[in-house]
Amino acid sequence: MNRFDLAVMSWVNQFAHKSVRFDHLVVVVSRSDLLKAGLLVAFVWWIWFENKDAQRKRETLLAGMVAIVPALLIAKVLAAMVSRARPLLEPRLQFQLPYGMHAAEWQQQSSFPSDHAVLLLALATAIFCASRKAGWIAITYATVVGCLPRLYLGEHYATDIIAGAVIGIGCVWLANLPRIRRPLTGRALRWIASRPSQFYCCAFLVSYEIAELFSQALELATFVLHGLKL
């Protein structure tokens, strides 16, 4: 554990376990997919259906949505390569658990990087690329509501969140380079024009999984893989 993480976690943890209501509020916010990714996904659709500069905004948002998949894959690969215990399990920190937190449920999960930061900052960056004003709001919201509670609860170190943010922001930024964005989104835009009902049916399912942080899709994939091994 580096000095930066130690200093940040020690400062943040001094506020924990002082108020039952506040700690439980942070736990609820941290575990609510609706409050984290759900509202950001709704924000994406709000911008999608704006009439002003609609074509550019849709192309930008599509590129961002596509970029979320490789961003999360990178995060999963790094998590498999870097075994890092969660802050709430680090003996040197003497971490004071907030009310409502249970350390046992995090025993087998690596802390680095934060997949929440990857997904939420990727979403916020996609919104930013489409609309600067809305983007700043989305980035602030993703940081305060999506990332900081995980720091407070000892689920991630500051560098876990920073690394996740870099991955998410970087992948969306690359996907929105003109030479990449146009071929990446061309087929989807043609699909919207020719068969909008099909596109929006699939887009709803993808949006739902993004809002759930792909938890249902991963659970189903795990079940199928285990079934194949049997």
C-alpha positions in Angstrom: 0.0 0.0 0.0 1.5 3.4 -1.0 1.6 6.5 1.0 -1.0 8.3 -1.0 -3.6 5.6 -0.5 -2.7 5.3 3.2 -3.1 9.1 3.7 -6.4 9.2 1.8 -8.0 6.2 3.5 -6.8 7.3 6.9 -8.4 10.7 6.5 -11.7 9.4 5.0 -12.0 6.7 7.6 -12.0 9.1 10.5 -15.6 10.0 9.7 -16.9 6.4 9.6 -18.8 4.7 12.4 -20.0 7.9 14.0 -23.5 8.1 12.6 -25.7 5.1 12.0 -28.0 7.0 9.7 -25.2 8.5 7.6 -23.3 5.2 7.3 -26.5 3.3 6.2 -27.3 6.1 3.7 -23.8 5.7 2.1 -24.3 1.9 2.0 -27.7 2.2 0.3 -26.3 4.7 -2.3 -23.3 2.5 -3.0 -25.5 -0.6 -3.5 -28.2 1.1 -5.6 -27.8 0.5 -9.3 -30.6 3.0 -9.9 -28.8 5.8 -8.2 -25.4 5.0 -9.8 -25.6 3.9 -13.4 -29.4 4.1 -13.8 -29.6 7.8 -13.7 -26.6 8.2 -16.0 -28.2 5.9 -18.5 -31.4 7.9 -18.3 -29.2 11.0 -19.0 -27.8 9.3 -22.1 -31.3 8.8 -23.5 -32.3 12.3 -22.7 -29.5 13.6 -24.8 -30.1 11.0 -27.5 -33.6 12.3 -28.2 -32.6 16.0 -28.2 -33.3 17.5 -31.6 -30.4 19.9 -31.7 -27.3 18.3 -33.5 -29.0 14.9 -33.0 -26.8 13.0 -35.5 -23.5 14.0 -34.0 -24.8 13.3 -30.4 -26.1 9.9 -31.3 -22.9 8.9 -33.1 -20.9 10.1 -30.0 -23.1 8.3 -27.5 -23.0 5.1 -29.5 -19.2 5.1 -29.7 -19.2 5.6 -25.9 -21.6 2.7 -25.3 -19.5 0.4 -27.5 -16.3 1.5 -25.7 -17.7 0.4 -22.3 -17.3 -3.2 -23.2 -13.5 -3.3 -23.9 -13.0 -0.9 -20.9 -14.7 -3.4 -18.5 -12.7 -6.3 -20.1 -9.5 -4.4 -19.4 -10.6 -3.9 -15.8 -11.4 -7.6 -15.4 -8.1 -8.7 -16.8 -6.2 -6.3 -14.5 -8.2 -7.5 -11.5 -7.2 -11.1 -12.4 -3.6 -10.1 -12.7 -3.3 -7.8 -9.7 -4.4 -9.4 -6.4 -5.1 -6.5 -4.0 -7.1 -6.9 -0.8 -9.9 -4.4 -0.1 -9.0 -1.5 2.2 -11.5 -2.8 4.8 -9.5 -6.0 5.0 -6.1 -4.4 5.3 -4.7 -4.9 8.8 -2.2 -2.0 8.6 -5.1 0.5 8.1 -7.0 -0.7 11.2 -10.0 0.3 9.1 -13.1 1.3 11.1 -16.1 -0.4 9.4 -19.0 1.9 8.8 -22.3 0.7 10.1 -24.0 -1.7 7.7 -20.7 -3.0 6.2 -19.6 -6.6 6.5 -16.0 -7.4 5.6 -16.6 -11.1 4.9 -18.3 -10.6 1.6 -15.2 -9.0 0.1 -12.7 -11.7 1.0 -12.3 -13.2 -2.5 -12.5 -10.0 -4.6 -9.5 -7.9 -5.8 -9.7 -4.2 -5.2 -7.8 -3.0 -8.3 -9.1 -1.4 -10.4 -12.6 -0.2 -9.6 -15.0 -1.5 -12.2 -17.6 0.9 -11.0 -15.3 3.8 -11.8 -14.6 2.3 -15.2 -18.3 2.1 -16.1 -19.6 5.3 -14.5 -16.8 7.5 -15.8 -17.1 6.0 -19.2 -20.8 6.8 -19.2 -20.1 10.3 -18.0 -17.4 10.8 -20.6 -19.7 9.7 -23.4 -22.2 12.3 -22.2 -19.5 14.9 -22.0 -18.4 14.2 -25.6 -22.0 14.7 -26.7 -22.8 17.8 -24.5 -20.2 19.7 -22.5 -22.7 21.2 -20.0 -24.4 17.9 -19.4 -21.1 16.1 -19.3 -19.7 18.1 -16.4 -22.9 17.4 -14.4 -22.5 13.7 -15.3 -18.8 13.5 -14.3 -19.5 15.3 -11.0 -22.4 12.9 -10.3 -20.5 9.8 -11.2 -17.6 10.9 -8.9 -19.7 11.9 -5.9 -22.5 9.4 -6.0 -20.8 6.5 -7.8 -17.2 6.5 -6.6 -16.7 8.3 -3.3 -19.1 6.1 -1.3 -16.9 3.1 -2.3 -13.9 4.9 -0.9 -15.8 5.7 2.4 -17.0 2.1 2.8 -13.5 0.7 2.3 -14.3 -1.1 -0.9 -11.6 0.6 -2.9 -8.4 2.7 -2.5 -8.2 6.1 -4.2 -5.8 4.6 -6.8 -8.3 1.9 -7.6 -10.8 4.6 -8.5 -8.3 6.7 -10.4 -7.1 3.7 -12.4 -10.7 2.8 -13.2 -11.5 6.3 -14.2 -8.5 6.5 -16.5 -9.5 3.2 -18.2 -13.1 4.3 -18.7 -12.3 7.8 -19.9 -9.5 6.7 -22.1 -11.5 4.0 -23.9 -14.4 6.4 -24.6 -12.0 9.1 -25.7 -10.3 6.8 -28.1 -13.7 5.5 -29.5 -14.7 9.1 -30.2 -11.7 9.9 -32.3 -13.2 10.7 -35.8 -11.3 8.0 -37.6 -12.5 5.4 -35.1 -16.0 6.7 -34.3 -17.4 6.7 -37.8 -16.6 3.1 -38.8 -17.5 2.0 -35.2 -21.0 3.5 -35.3 -21.8 3.4 -39.0 -23.6 0.0 -39.0 -25.6 0.9 -35.9 -26.8 4.2 -37.4 -27.9 2.4 -40.6 -29.7 -0.1 -38.4 -31.6 2.8 -36.7 -32.6 4.2 -40.1 -33.7 0.9 -41.6 -35.2 -1.0 -38.6 -35.7 1.4 -35.6 -38.0 -1.0 -33.7 -35.3 -3.7 -33.7 -32.6 -1.3 -32.7 -34.5 0.2 -29.8 -35.5 -3.2 -28.5 -31.9 -4.3 -28.3 -30.8 -0.8 -27.0 -33.3 -1.2 -24.1 -31.7 -4.5 -23.1 -28.2 -3.1 -23.3 -29.2 -0.1 -21.3 -30.7 -2.3 -18.7 -27.5 -4.3 -18.3 -25.4 -1.1 -18.2 -27.7 0.2 -15.4 -27.2 -3.1 -13.6 -23.4 -3.0 -14.2 -23.8 -6.1 -16.3 -24.4 -8.2 -13.2 -27.3 -10.2 -14.7 -25.3 -10.9 -17.9 -22.2 -12.0 -16.0 -24.3 -14.3 -13.7 -25.9 -15.9 -16.8 -22.6 -16.3 -18.5 -21.1 -17.9 -15.4 -24.0 -20.3 -15.2 -23.6 -21.3 -18.9 -19.8 -21.7 -18.6 -20.2 -24.0 -15.6 -22.9 -25.9 -17.4 -20.5 -26.5 -20.4 -17.8 -27.8 -18.0 -20.2 -30.3 -16.6 
